[in-house]
Every structure is written in structure tokens, then in C-alpha cells.
């Protein structure tokens, strides 16, 4: 336990920001420790003046003995220069050897009795040391802090844009026939007559306490609406991602292995078509073909019926699979020309072993980046597919509410998507550490 705390203490001294947090969290411990340290340092056995005089006499004696040994006449100017030089060197050595507060506090951390006595006032400081003693834990903790910062930044930016939007919620909901008194009552009911900072503070407080408020239209509970709609969007995006990876990665690998062949040109041509097709047009074509003409699949989403998700998943996964396939091909081709691949070939390794053990693991890093980014984009951009197939998901919910604008509903939807994107990025970063030995070593260091 003490070893981990000491290691975390060393890491906290490596940067100015970490040192500030170290002092801020442990101020209740540092104040008495500093007082004790200063009291201990001031208990010097002799005065500094007496020490300097003794040092000068000793250096004078050393100089005279040197001159006598080399049979040279003493020179007063040379003697003073020698004394000044040696005195400065001795003082510098003493300052380096003198115990400073960091070393003193490290000695205190080695004592379990000290840790037990200061456990209550130093709980947050010791948690800080424990988090920063190991690279992977520190990495996850810093990513979570960044996620919290991103979420609050999203709330502030989105609320500011909606607040200064020319759209008037009272007019859009009540209509042009509403009287001035009715609009005033509407604004008073939802707090729209309050200043900007007052409304922003209430929104931030609501997210912290999980009280997202009610919608302007229908007076519905926002949190309940999000809980009902978000699982559908998440399921649609996740299934589309699985489908895209299952199709795109093998296609990209085959295209890279058989580069400039018929299969390579055919797969990349299909991928280019997949990137070019608008999702709304593809969805309408699917409805006409498989629902109206062939009557094989339902044209709209039906909760609890998996068959109604087949067409939305294919439509949403088409563009993603094309992107992943092209990225897989390009990255594998780039890796195959690296020096370590040439070395593996020179050692006589088989092509299969070179590809599976050396090429593919090193090509996964940028592919994972694209997958993570595209998954976040699907969460936010699934609104078009949801509208085409009449899916009551989070994307279509935000689109419907933004024309009012229904600030509580839009804020909640955007923040939920921001949270999911941050979680996906955290998972991708952790996969980096698992797949990349160099990054794993940097985290441990």
C-alpha cells in the first residue's frame, strides 16, 4: 500500500498541474507537516556565521599545505580565489544533500502509522496517489474527467445556441392566435422569462440531479422520453456496426491481399457505391422493393419484431461498411511495406504468419479509430433512417423538438449522445492499449 502511495506521489511531482492538485487535496496534511518540517530544519547546532569562519580557516590551511607540498610561494590573491571557489562548491553540495520538504513528506508516507493517523483528512489525497500510481488507471481516470468536461461544454454550447435562436417556443406551440397574456404565462411556467445565466444554471443543476424537466410541448417528462427512445437508437446503431464490421473487414483484407486483382476492383467499386448512396434514398428503395413489391419485410419499425429492424440496419450500415472496407485495405497495404514485414519475409516466415502475426495487428489501430468515430456519427445521424422507417428513436426525437425549439428535450438528447460517444472513445482508447505494446509501455511508465 505504501509503495503505491509513494509511486503516486512521485508521479504527482512530475507536472505543475499535478503538484497543484497534490497541494490542494492534501492541504489539511501539508500545513502541520510543513510546520513540523520548518521547526526541524531550524534546529541547527551552530550559527551560519560560525560555520563560514570555520570553513574559511580550514580552506586557508589546505591552501598553505598545497603550496608547501609543491614548494611554491603563497599568493594572497590566488588564495582568496581558491577559498571562494571551494566555499561555493561546498555550499552547493550541502544544499543538494539537505533534506527538502518533498523528501521529508515521502519519508512520512513510508510510515503506516502516519497514513492511519491522517486517513480522514488525507482521504482524497491518498485516492489521488492511488489513481496515479498505475498508468492504465490514470489513463481511464483522465478520460472520465475529460468526458465530464465535454458533457458540460456540450450543455453550455447547445443551450446558448438554442437560447439565442430566432425561434420562439411560445409562438410555435401556442400559435399565432395566442394572446400576449397566454404567451407570458407560458414563459413564466417554463422559466423562459428568466435571464440567460439563471436558465443555464438551472439546466446544469438539473443534469447534475438527473432532473431534466418537462417538454414545452405536451408537458412530458424528458427523462422518461429519453429512456424510452434511446434503447431503440442504440440497438439500431450497434447492430449496424456489427453488420458493417462483419462485412467490411473481410472485404478489406481480401482486397489488400489480392491487390489490383478482379476482386480488389470489384469490392472497392461496391464500396464506392455504398459511400455515394444517400441513406434516405436507399431506405425508400428498400421499402418499395421488399415491403410493397415483394411483401417480405415490414415497411415501418414494430417494437418487439426483429424483422422490422433488418432494413434500417442494412441502410445505416451500408455507408459505414464502405468506409471501414476502404480503410482496412489502405492500412494493410501500408503496413505490408514496412521494414519489419520485409525482415519477416527475409527470415522465411510464411505469408499467412506474416499477415496474421505482424501486418493485421499493426493495421488495427487506425481501423479502430474509424469504427469509433463512425459509431458516434451513427448515434447522432440515425435520425434520417429513423424518419424513413418511422422509428421512434432519439435521433428523430431531437429533430422533431429542434424546430420548436424544445430546449429541455434537445439538451437531454444531445447530452445522451455525447455520453455514448465519450464512452465509445474510452473503449477504443483502452483497445489501443491492449493492441499496441508501445502504448501499453508508455502508460506503465
C-alpha positions, 0 to 999 in steps of 0.5 A: 500500500505504501509503495503505491502511495509513494509511486503516486506521489512521485508521479504527482511531482512530475507536472505543475498541474499535478503538484497543484492538485497534490497541494490542494487535496492534501492541504489539511496534511501539508500545513502541520507537516510543513510546520513540523518540517520548518521547526526541524530544519531550524534546529541547527547546532551552530550559527551560519556565521560560525560555520563560514569562519570555520570553513574559511580557516580550514580552506586557508590551511589546505591552501598553505599545505598545497603550496608547501607540498609543491614548494611554491610561494603563497599568493594572497590573491590566488588564495582568496580565489581558491577559498571562494571557489571551494566555499561555493562548491561546498555550499552547493553540495550541502544544499543538494544533500539537505533534506527538502520538504518533498523528501521529508513528506515521502519519508512520512508516507513510508510510515503506516502509522502516519497514513492511519493517523491522517486517513480522514483528512488525507482521504482524497489525497491518498485516492489521488496517489492511488489513481496515479500510481498505475498508468492504465488507471490514470489513463481511464481516470483522465478520460472520465474527467475529460468526458465530464468536461465535454458533457458540460461544454456540450450543455453550455454550447447547445443551450446558448445556441438554442437560447439565442435562436430566432425561434420562439417556443411560445409562438410555435406551440401556442400559435399565432392566435395566442394572446400576449397574456397566454404567451407570458404565462407560458414563459413564466411556467417554463422559466423562459422569462428568466435571464440567460445565466439563471436558465443555464444554471438551472439546466446544469443543476438539473443534469447534475440531479438527473432532473431534466424537466418537462417538454414545452410541448405536451408537458412530458417528462424528458427523462422518461422520453429519453429512456424510452427512445434511446434503447431503440437508437442504440440497438439500431446503431450497434447492430449496424456496426456489427453488420458493417464490421462483419462485412467490411473487414473481410472485404478489406483484407481480401482486397489488400491481399489480392491487390489490383486483382478482379476482386480488389476492383470489384469490392472497392467499386461496391464500396464506392457505391455504398459511400455515394448512396444517400441513406434516405434514398436507399431506405425508400428503395428498400421499402418499395422493393421488399415491403410493397413489391415483394411483401417480405419485410415490414415497411415501418419499425414494430417494437418487439419484431426483429424483422422490422429492424433488418432494413434500417440496419442494412441502410445505416450500415451500408455507408459505414461498411464502405468506409471501414472496407476502404480503410482496412485495405489502405492500412494493410497495404501500408503496413505490408511495406514496412521494414519489419514485414520485409525482415519477416519475409527475409527470415522465411516466415510464411505469408499467412504468419506474416499477415496474421502475426505482424501486418493485421495487428499493426493495421488495427489501430487506425481501423479502430479509430474509424469504427469509433468515430463512425459509431458516434456519427451513427448515434447522432445521424440515425435520425434520417433512417429513423424518419424513413422507417418511422422509428421512434428513436432519439435521433428523430426525437431531437429533430422533431423538438429542434424546430420548436425549439424544445430546449429541455428535450434537445439538451437531454438528447444531445447530452445522451449522445455525447455520453455514448460517444465519450464512452465509445472513445474510452473503449477504443482508447483502452483497445489501443492499449491492449493492441499496441505494446508501445502504448501499453509501455508508455502508460506503465511508465 
